């Protein structure tokens, strides 16, 4: 789960940090701090994978990229 790329950036629109997981379509989270956004993203990844497995959808293999703060 920790091997998926996470991109964290500030969003004026959301007034929060947004954590995007590009390898998992639609998987993103937000938080008041970068750390909170990352923690929420880890939970979102777990839920994304659990849901995909529940419905028999494929789960992409992580490319093992790094954490990116923008």
Secondary structure, 3 states (H helix, E strand, C coil): CCCCCEEEEEECCCCEEEEECCCCCCCEEEECCHHHHHHHHHHHHHHHHHHHHHCCCCCCCCCCCCEEEC
